[in-house]
């Protein structure tokens, strides 16, 4: 039985019926260009002071103009850059959204994540996915069509080596006998399935400590959350599993501008944003992290307004 409720970042971020807020790295409005990655430390520290509870990093290897999503993540390797940001902040949680398990051997992932947890105790949140960027799979000569099967096997391998002492493990990914992963995490690290990971909903309702899913309108999201939580209750009766989602945000200077849909989110003023976030909270979203990539305003200006006017409505829980 997993126990993540005592994890400090988990306690700051997740509670049934509550919503907290985070941000997606890079903290920049770069639209369809490569991000410049300027002043990220300063903006991460600003976000922490304002009460944002998390920063999220993407696992992208190659720039692929044919993918349709021009984002190249934070350009730098996810684990290395997450470590860099962690070393310049104090308590804000650092999440992977997500580690593409078919492209990273789970033993390596376990070593990296456990090390990060030892260096920055109880600040790491682990999102894991099957991946969707075909160019990355081709670049590593990993079979894209088999990623669902590989993901499920890698997930089990990862959990086994991170939390069992001297595990007996024999799979297509490797064999461990009479050996042990060190270090171990200080506590069980909250682990979330991102997307469907090429699995049936019943699988990720059973596995993982929660679910990260893509942005949808509150009512569609609410119906999906209800379906997932019903299945989760069948497998883990009485266990609360938080739901997380990103949202692209173009915050208007006019606080009363009504919502207009944009790619993976909305353009709107802060007063309507507070109403929208309240709706997301009511339908069961527990944590929402803003991507400022499509913003028309400078990221620092938006972070200031969100921190001063919006975050106080959805503050850290501890």
C-alpha positions in Angstrom: 0.0 0.0 0.0 1.5 3.4 -1.0 1.7 6.3 1.4 2.3 9.7 -0.1 0.1 11.8 2.2 3.0 12.7 4.5 5.1 14.0 1.6 5.6 17.7 2.2 4.9 18.9 -1.4 1.9 16.6 -1.6 0.5 18.2 1.6 1.0 21.7 0.2 -0.7 20.8 -3.0 -3.4 18.2 -2.7 -6.6 18.0 -0.7 -10.0 16.7 -1.7 -12.2 19.6 -2.9 -9.3 22.0 -3.1 -7.3 23.5 -6.0 -3.8 24.8 -5.9 -1.8 26.5 -8.7 1.6 25.9 -10.4 3.4 27.0 -13.5 5.0 25.3 -16.5 8.7 25.9 -17.3 9.8 27.8 -19.3 8.3 30.9 -17.7 8.2 32.7 -21.0 5.8 33.8 -23.8 7.6 32.4 -26.8 4.6 31.3 -28.9 5.8 29.2 -31.8 9.5 30.1 -31.5 12.3 28.5 -29.5 12.2 29.8 -25.9 15.1 32.1 -25.0 15.3 30.6 -21.4 16.2 34.0 -19.9 15.8 35.0 -16.2 14.2 31.6 -15.4 15.8 31.4 -12.0 14.6 34.9 -11.0 11.1 34.1 -12.2 11.0 30.7 -10.5 12.0 32.4 -7.2 9.3 35.0 -7.8 6.7 32.3 -8.4 7.7 30.6 -5.1 7.4 33.8 -3.2 3.9 34.4 -4.6 2.7 31.0 -3.4 2.7 28.9 -6.6 3.2 25.4 -5.4 4.9 23.7 -8.4 7.0 24.1 -11.5 6.7 21.5 -14.3 9.3 20.3 -16.8 8.9 18.4 -20.1 10.9 15.4 -21.4 11.6 16.4 -25.1 14.8 15.2 -26.9 14.5 16.6 -30.5 13.0 19.6 -32.2 10.5 18.2 -34.7 8.7 20.8 -36.9 6.5 18.0 -38.2 5.0 17.1 -34.9 2.5 19.9 -34.9 3.5 21.1 -31.5 6.6 23.3 -32.0 7.4 23.2 -28.3 10.9 21.9 -27.4 10.2 21.8 -23.7 12.7 23.8 -21.7 15.4 22.9 -24.4 17.7 21.6 -21.7 17.6 18.0 -20.5 14.6 17.7 -18.1 16.5 16.1 -15.2 19.5 18.3 -15.4 17.5 21.5 -15.7 15.1 20.5 -12.9 18.2 20.0 -10.7 19.4 23.5 -11.6 16.1 25.2 -10.7 15.8 23.1 -7.5 19.2 24.4 -6.4 18.1 28.0 -6.7 14.7 27.6 -4.9 13.7 26.4 -1.5 10.3 24.7 -1.3 8.4 24.9 -4.5 7.6 21.4 -5.9 9.4 20.3 -9.1 7.4 18.0 -11.3 8.1 16.0 -14.5 5.2 16.2 -17.0 6.3 13.6 -17.8 9.3 11.2 -17.8 8.8 9.2 -21.1 9.5 5.8 -19.6 9.9 3.9 -23.0 12.8 6.3 -23.8 14.5 6.3 -20.4 15.5 3.0 -18.8 13.6 2.7 -15.5 16.7 1.8 -13.5 18.3 5.0 -14.6 15.1 6.9 -13.9 15.0 5.4 -10.4 18.6 6.4 -9.7 18.1 10.0 -10.9 14.8 10.5 -9.1 15.9 8.9 -5.8 19.1 11.1 -6.0 17.0 14.2 -6.6 14.8 13.3 -3.6 17.8 12.9 -1.4 19.3 16.2 -2.5 16.0 18.1 -2.4 13.9 16.1 0.1 10.1 15.9 -0.6 10.1 18.4 -3.5 10.0 16.0 -6.4 6.8 15.0 -8.1 7.1 12.2 -10.7 4.8 12.3 -13.8 5.3 9.4 -16.1 4.0 8.8 -19.7 4.4 6.6 -22.7 5.4 9.4 -24.9 4.1 10.6 -28.3 6.9 12.3 -30.2 7.8 9.9 -32.9 11.0 11.6 -33.8 12.4 10.9 -30.3 11.5 7.2 -30.6 13.2 7.0 -34.1 16.2 8.8 -32.8 16.7 6.2 -30.1 15.5 3.3 -32.3 12.7 2.5 -29.9 9.5 1.0 -31.3 6.8 3.6 -31.1 3.9 1.2 -31.6 5.1 -0.9 -28.6 5.3 2.0 -26.2 2.2 1.1 -24.3 3.5 -2.4 -23.4 7.0 -1.0 -22.6 5.5 1.7 -20.4 3.5 -0.7 -18.2 6.6 -2.9 -17.8 8.9 0.0 -17.1 6.4 1.4 -14.6 6.4 -1.8 -12.6 10.2 -2.1 -12.8 10.6 1.5 -11.6 8.4 1.1 -8.5 10.1 -2.2 -7.6 13.7 -1.0 -7.7 12.9 2.3 -5.9 11.0 0.9 -3.0 12.1 -2.7 -2.4 15.4 -3.7 -0.8 17.3 -6.2 -2.8 14.4 -7.0 -5.1 14.3 -10.1 -7.3 13.4 -8.8 -10.7 13.6 -10.5 -14.1 12.0 -8.7 -17.1 12.7 -7.8 -20.7 14.2 -4.6 -19.3 16.7 -6.2 -17.1 17.5 -8.6 -14.3 18.3 -7.8 -10.7 19.4 -10.5 -8.3 21.4 -10.0 -5.1 21.8 -6.2 -5.8 20.1 -3.1 -4.6 19.4 0.5 -5.8 21.0 3.2 -3.6 20.0 5.7 -2.6 16.3 5.1 -1.9 13.9 8.0 -1.8 13.5 9.7 1.6 9.7 9.0 1.3 7.5 7.5 -1.4 7.5 10.1 -4.2 4.0 11.1 -5.5 3.8 9.4 -8.9 1.2 10.4 -11.5 0.2 8.8 -14.8 0.2 11.5 -17.6 -2.4 11.1 -20.3 -3.7 7.6 -20.9 -0.1 6.2 -21.4 -1.6 3.8 -24.0 -3.5 2.0 -21.2 -7.1 1.5 -20.4 -8.5 3.9 -17.8 -9.0 0.9 -15.4 -5.2 0.4 -15.4 -4.2 4.0 -14.4 -7.2 4.2 -12.0 -5.5 1.3 -10.2 -1.9 2.5 -10.6 -0.2 5.7 -9.7 -1.0 8.2 -7.0 -3.1 10.5 -9.3 -3.7 11.5 -12.9 -2.4 14.3 -15.1 -4.6 14.9 -18.1 -4.7 17.4 -20.9 -6.8 20.7 -20.7 -10.5 20.4 -21.4 -13.5 22.6 -20.5 -14.6 22.2 -16.9 -17.7 20.2 -17.6 -16.0 17.7 -20.0 -13.1 17.4 -17.5 -15.5 16.8 -14.7 -17.2 13.9 -16.4 -13.9 12.3 -17.1 -12.7 12.8 -13.5 -15.9 11.3 -12.2 -15.4 8.2 -14.4 -11.8 7.8 -13.3 -12.4 8.3 -9.6 -15.2 5.7 -9.7 -12.7 3.2 -11.1 -10.0 4.3 -8.6 -12.4 3.8 -5.7 -13.1 0.2 -6.9 -9.3 -0.6 -6.7 -8.3 1.6 -3.8 -11.4 2.1 -1.6 -11.2 5.2 0.5 -7.9 6.4 -1.1 -7.9 10.0 -2.4 -6.1 10.4 -5.7 -5.6 14.0 -7.0 -6.3 15.1 -10.5 -3.9 17.6 -12.2 -4.0 19.4 -15.5 -2.0 22.1 -17.3 -3.8 25.1 -19.0 -2.4 27.6 -21.5 -3.1 31.1 -20.4 -3.2 34.4 -22.2 -4.1 36.8 -19.3 -5.7 40.0 -20.6 -4.8 43.4 -19.1 -8.5 44.0 -18.8 -9.6 42.0 -15.6 -13.1 41.7 -16.9 -12.4 40.4 -20.4 -14.6 37.3 -21.1 -13.0 34.0 -21.9 -11.9 33.2 -25.5 -10.6 29.7 -26.2 -7.0 29.5 -27.4 -4.7 26.5 -28.0 -5.0 24.2 -24.9 -6.5 27.0 -22.8 -8.1 30.5 -22.7 -7.5 34.2 -23.1 -9.4 36.0 -20.4 -9.2 38.6 -17.6 -8.4 37.7 -14.0 -11.9 38.0 -12.7 -13.2 35.5 -15.2 -10.1 33.4 -14.5 -11.0 33.2 -10.8 -14.5 32.0 -11.8 -13.1 29.4 -14.2 -10.7 28.1 -11.6 -13.5 27.8 -9.1 -15.4 25.7 -11.6 -12.4 23.5 -12.1 -12.1 23.1 -8.4 -15.8 22.2 -8.1 -15.6 19.4 -10.7 -12.6 17.8 -9.0 -9.4 19.4 -10.4 -6.9 19.5 -7.5 -3.9 21.2 -9.1 -3.7 23.3 -12.3 -0.4 24.6 -13.7 -0.4 27.5 -16.2 1.6 27.5 -19.4 2.4 31.1 -20.4 3.8 30.1 -23.8 1.0 31.8 -25.7 0.6 34.9 -23.5 0.7 38.3 -25.2 2.2 39.9 -22.0 5.6 39.3 -20.5 5.7 36.3 -18.2 6.9 38.4 -15.2 4.0 40.8 -15.5 1.5 37.9 -15.7 3.2 36.1 -12.7 2.9 39.3 -10.6 -0.8 39.7 -11.4 -1.6 36.0 -10.8 0.4 36.0 -7.6 -1.2 39.2 -6.2 -4.8 38.7 -7.4 -5.5 35.0 -8.2 -3.2 32.7 -6.1 -4.7 34.1 -2.8 -8.0 32.5 -3.8 -6.2 29.1 -4.3 -3.3 29.2 -1.8 -0.9 26.5 -0.7 -2.5 24.1 1.7 0.3 24.0 4.3 
